[in-house]
Amino acid sequence: MNSKNKVALVTGASSGIGEAIAQRLFTAGYKVYGTSRRGGVSKNEFEMLPLDVTSDTSIVSAVSDLIRLEGRIDLLINNAGFGTAAAGAEESSIEQAKAIFETNFFGVVRMTKAVVPHMRRRGSGRIINISSVLGFLPMPYGALYCASKHAVEGYSESLDHELRTHGIRVSTIEPAYTRTQFLTSAIAADTPMAEYESVRTHVDAVTKELFAESDDPTVVAEAVLQAATAEHPKLRYTAGKQAKVLSLLRAFAPASAVDAGIRKKLRLHLLPTK
C-alpha cells in the first residue's frame, strides 16, 4: 500500500504511542491527522483534530470534517485508550468497568462504524487497532484492562473477515511494556479493599521497574507502518522482541509454563499465601 497521498487518522495522538505513530506515518509520506479530546495546535508536523472516542457526536463531527477536507480516509489507527493501576478485579465498580470498555473497546467500535462506510465506497482501506500482549495473555491485577484488549482482538479478527471482500483489511498491533506515561495516567480502582492493599503495592512496584526498561514507542510505530504498507497484511503484528517471545510462548508452550512465567515475572511467587 503506497503511502503517497494517503490520508491517515490516528486517535489518541497527543502523546506516547499515538504521537509516535502519527509522526512515523507523516515521515513515511502520509497526510496525517491526529486526534485528542482537546484538539488544538499540534506541536508536531501533523495536524490535530478534537475528537472524543466516547462521544458519537464528536466522532461524526471529526470524521465529517476530515472527509470535507480530504475527501477520503485511507488508514484508521485506533489508538486512544487508557490503562488501569494494579488492583483486584473486585475492586472496580461496574461503572468503572463500563468506563474502561467505553474508551478502550467501544471507542474502537464507534470509530470503525464512522470510517468504514467511506472506505467501503472507495473499495479500499486499512484499519489498525492498537491492542497489547494483554490481548492474548492474562494480567493478574489488571483484569479489566486485559479484558478490554481481549475484546479488541476478537472484534478485529471478525471484522477483518467481514471487510476484506470490500477491499479493507484489519490488523492489530500487540506491544509489550512500552515507555510512555501509561502508569502516570492509569486510573486507580474506585472501590479499593484492604485485602488487596499489599499485593497492589507489590505489583505496582514491579510494573514500574518493567516499564523503566521497556521499548520506546517508536518500536510500536514501526510495526504500525509495516502493517499499513504490507501488500498482504497479517492480522496480528507484535511490536518488539519481548512481545514476539510472549506470542510464541502463548502459541507453543504448555499452559502451565505460561502461567508460571507470568507469576514469576510479577514475582507473585514471593508473596505469602494463605
C-alpha positions as CSV (number, residue, x, y, z in Angstrom):
1,M,0.0,0.0,0.0
2,N,1.8,3.1,-1.2
3,S,1.7,5.8,1.4
4,K,2.0,8.8,-1.1
5,N,-1.1,11.0,-0.9
6,K,-2.8,8.6,1.6
7,V,-4.8,10.1,4.4
8,A,-4.3,8.7,7.9
9,L,-6.4,9.3,11.0
10,V,-4.8,8.5,14.4
11,T,-6.7,8.6,17.6
12,G,-5.0,9.5,20.9
13,A,-2.1,11.1,19.2
14,S,-1.2,13.9,21.7
15,S,1.5,11.8,23.4
16,G,3.1,8.4,23.8
17,I,2.4,5.6,21.3
18,G,-0.2,7.6,19.3
19,E,2.1,10.6,18.9
20,A,5.0,8.3,17.7
21,I,2.7,6.5,15.2
22,A,1.4,9.8,13.8
23,Q,4.9,11.2,13.4
24,R,6.2,8.0,11.8
25,L,3.3,7.9,9.3
26,F,4.0,11.5,8.5
27,T,7.6,10.9,7.7
28,A,6.6,7.9,5.5
29,G,4.5,10.2,3.3
30,Y,1.0,10.0,4.7
31,K,-1.2,13.1,5.2
32,V,-1.7,12.6,9.0
33,Y,-4.5,13.9,11.2
34,G,-4.0,13.1,14.9
35,T,-6.8,13.4,17.4
36,S,-7.2,14.2,21.1
37,R,-10.1,15.2,23.3
38,R,-8.8,18.8,23.3
39,G,-7.5,19.1,19.8
40,G,-5.6,22.3,19.4
41,V,-2.4,23.3,17.7
42,S,-0.1,20.4,17.1
43,K,3.5,20.6,18.4
44,N,4.4,18.1,15.7
45,E,4.4,18.2,11.9
46,F,1.0,16.5,11.6
47,E,-2.3,18.2,12.2
48,M,-4.6,17.7,15.3
49,L,-8.3,17.4,15.4
50,P,-10.6,17.4,18.5
51,L,-12.2,14.0,19.0
52,D,-13.6,12.1,22.0
53,V,-13.9,8.4,21.2
54,T,-16.6,8.0,23.8
55,S,-18.9,10.5,22.0
56,D,-20.8,9.6,18.8
57,T,-21.4,13.3,18.1
58,S,-17.7,14.1,18.4
59,I,-16.7,11.2,16.2
60,V,-19.2,12.0,13.5
61,S,-18.2,15.7,13.5
62,A,-14.5,15.0,13.2
63,V,-14.8,12.3,10.5
64,S,-17.2,14.5,8.5
65,D,-14.8,17.5,8.8
66,L,-11.9,15.3,7.6
67,I,-13.9,13.9,4.6
68,R,-14.8,17.5,3.7
69,L,-11.1,18.5,3.9
70,E,-9.5,15.5,2.1
71,G,-12.4,13.5,0.5
72,R,-11.0,10.2,1.9
73,I,-9.6,8.3,4.8
74,D,-7.3,5.6,3.8
75,L,-5.9,4.5,7.1
76,L,-7.5,4.5,10.5
77,I,-5.4,3.9,13.6
78,N,-7.5,3.2,16.7
79,N,-5.0,4.0,19.5
80,A,-7.0,6.0,22.1
81,G,-7.3,4.3,25.4
82,F,-6.2,4.3,29.0
83,G,-4.7,1.9,31.5
84,T,-5.5,0.8,35.0
85,A,-3.3,0.7,38.1
86,A,-2.8,-2.6,39.7
87,A,-5.9,-3.8,41.5
88,G,-8.0,-6.8,42.2
89,A,-10.9,-7.3,39.7
90,E,-13.5,-6.9,42.5
91,E,-12.0,-3.5,43.5
92,S,-13.6,-1.8,40.5
93,S,-17.3,-0.9,40.4
94,I,-19.5,-1.8,37.4
95,E,-19.5,1.8,36.5
96,Q,-15.7,1.9,36.3
97,A,-15.6,-1.3,34.3
98,K,-18.0,0.2,31.8
99,A,-15.9,3.4,31.6
100,I,-12.8,1.3,30.7
101,F,-14.7,-0.5,27.9
102,E,-16.3,2.7,26.8
103,T,-12.9,4.1,25.7
104,N,-10.7,1.0,25.1
105,F,-13.3,-1.1,23.2
106,F,-16.4,0.8,22.3
107,G,-14.2,3.7,21.1
108,V,-12.7,1.3,18.5
109,V,-16.2,0.2,17.5
110,R,-17.5,3.8,17.2
111,M,-14.5,4.9,15.1
112,T,-14.8,1.9,12.9
113,K,-18.5,2.4,12.2
114,A,-17.9,6.1,11.3
115,V,-15.0,5.4,8.9
116,V,-15.8,2.1,7.2
117,P,-18.6,3.5,5.0
118,H,-16.2,5.9,3.4
119,M,-13.6,3.2,2.9
120,R,-16.2,0.8,1.5
121,R,-17.4,3.3,-1.1
122,R,-13.8,3.7,-2.3
123,G,-13.2,-0.1,-2.2
124,S,-10.1,0.2,-0.1
125,G,-8.7,1.0,3.3
126,R,-6.8,-0.2,6.3
127,I,-7.8,-0.3,10.0
128,I,-5.1,-0.9,12.6
129,N,-6.2,-1.3,16.2
130,I,-3.6,-0.9,18.9
131,S,-4.0,-3.9,21.2
132,S,-1.4,-5.4,23.6
133,V,0.2,-8.7,24.5
134,L,-2.6,-8.5,27.1
135,G,-5.0,-9.1,24.2
136,F,-3.8,-12.7,24.3
137,L,-2.3,-13.1,27.8
138,P,-3.9,-12.7,31.2
139,M,-2.7,-10.0,33.5
140,P,-3.1,-10.6,37.3
141,Y,-4.4,-7.5,39.0
142,G,-5.2,-5.9,35.6
143,A,-8.3,-7.9,34.7
144,L,-10.5,-5.2,33.2
145,Y,-7.8,-3.6,31.1
146,C,-6.8,-7.1,29.9
147,A,-10.5,-7.9,29.1
148,S,-10.8,-4.7,27.0
149,K,-7.8,-5.7,24.9
150,H,-9.1,-9.3,24.5
151,A,-12.3,-7.7,23.2
152,V,-10.4,-5.6,20.7
153,E,-8.6,-8.7,19.4
154,G,-11.8,-10.7,18.9
155,Y,-13.6,-7.8,17.3
156,S,-10.7,-7.1,14.9
157,E,-10.4,-10.7,13.8
158,S,-14.1,-11.0,13.0
159,L,-14.1,-7.5,11.3
160,D,-11.2,-8.5,9.0
161,H,-13.1,-11.4,7.7
162,E,-16.1,-9.2,7.0
163,L,-14.4,-6.3,5.3
164,R,-11.8,-7.9,3.1
165,T,-14.4,-8.5,0.3
166,H,-14.8,-4.7,0.3
167,G,-11.0,-4.1,-0.1
168,I,-10.5,-3.2,3.5
169,R,-8.1,-5.1,5.8
170,V,-7.9,-5.0,9.6
171,S,-4.8,-5.7,11.8
172,T,-3.9,-5.5,15.4
173,I,-0.6,-4.3,16.9
174,E,0.5,-6.1,20.1
175,P,3.2,-4.3,22.1
176,A,4.5,-5.4,25.5
177,Y,5.6,-2.8,28.1
178,T,6.3,0.5,26.3
179,R,8.0,3.6,27.7
180,T,5.1,6.0,27.9
181,Q,3.0,7.9,30.6
182,F,0.8,4.7,30.9
183,L,1.4,4.4,34.7
184,T,1.1,8.1,35.3
185,S,-2.3,8.3,33.6
186,A,-3.6,4.9,34.8
187,I,-6.8,5.1,36.9
188,A,-6.9,3.5,40.3
189,A,-9.7,1.1,41.4
190,D,-12.7,3.1,42.7
191,T,-13.7,0.7,45.4
192,P,-10.3,-0.4,47.0
193,M,-10.3,-3.2,49.5
194,A,-7.9,-3.8,52.4
195,E,-7.5,-7.4,51.4
196,Y,-5.6,-6.3,48.2
197,E,-3.5,-3.5,49.6
198,S,-0.2,-5.3,49.9
199,V,-0.4,-7.1,46.6
200,R,-1.5,-3.9,44.9
201,T,1.6,-2.1,46.2
202,H,3.8,-5.1,45.2
203,V,2.5,-5.3,41.6
204,D,2.7,-1.5,41.2
205,A,6.4,-1.6,42.2
206,V,7.3,-4.5,39.8
207,T,5.5,-2.9,36.9
208,K,7.3,0.4,37.4
209,E,10.6,-1.5,37.0
210,L,9.3,-3.3,33.9
211,F,8.2,0.0,32.3
212,A,11.5,1.6,33.1
213,E,13.4,-0.9,30.9
214,S,10.7,-1.2,28.2
215,D,10.7,-0.4,24.5
216,D,10.4,3.1,23.1
217,P,7.1,4.0,21.4
218,T,8.9,4.2,18.1
219,V,9.0,0.4,18.1
220,V,5.2,0.3,18.0
221,A,5.2,3.0,15.3
222,E,7.4,0.8,13.1
223,A,5.1,-2.1,13.5
224,V,2.1,0.1,12.5
225,L,3.9,1.3,9.4
226,Q,4.7,-2.3,8.5
227,A,1.0,-3.3,8.8
228,A,-0.1,-0.2,7.0
229,T,2.1,-0.7,3.9
230,A,2.2,-4.5,3.6
231,E,0.9,-5.8,0.3
232,H,-0.7,-8.8,2.2
233,P,-1.2,-7.6,5.8
234,K,-1.3,-10.0,8.7
235,L,-4.0,-10.0,11.3
236,R,-1.5,-9.6,14.2
237,Y,1.8,-7.8,14.5
238,T,3.9,-8.0,17.7
239,A,5.9,-4.9,18.5
240,G,9.3,-5.5,20.0
241,K,11.3,-8.6,21.0
242,Q,9.5,-9.2,24.3
243,A,6.1,-9.2,22.6
244,K,7.3,-11.6,20.0
245,V,8.7,-14.0,22.6
246,L,5.4,-13.8,24.6
247,S,3.4,-14.5,21.4
248,L,5.5,-17.6,20.7
249,L,5.2,-18.9,24.3
250,R,1.4,-18.4,24.2
251,A,1.2,-20.4,21.0
252,F,3.6,-23.2,21.7
253,A,4.5,-23.5,25.4
254,P,2.3,-25.6,27.8
255,A,-0.3,-23.5,29.6
256,S,1.2,-24.4,32.9
257,A,4.6,-23.0,31.9
258,V,3.0,-19.7,30.6
259,D,1.0,-19.4,33.9
260,A,4.1,-19.9,36.0
261,G,6.1,-17.5,33.9
262,I,3.5,-14.7,34.3
263,R,3.5,-15.2,38.1
264,K,7.3,-15.2,38.2
265,K,7.6,-12.1,36.1
266,L,5.4,-10.2,38.6
267,R,7.1,-12.0,41.5
268,L,3.8,-13.2,42.8
269,H,5.5,-16.4,43.9
270,L,7.3,-14.3,46.6
271,L,4.1,-13.2,48.2
272,P,2.8,-15.1,51.3
273,T,-0.1,-17.4,50.6
274,K,-2.9,-18.3,53.0
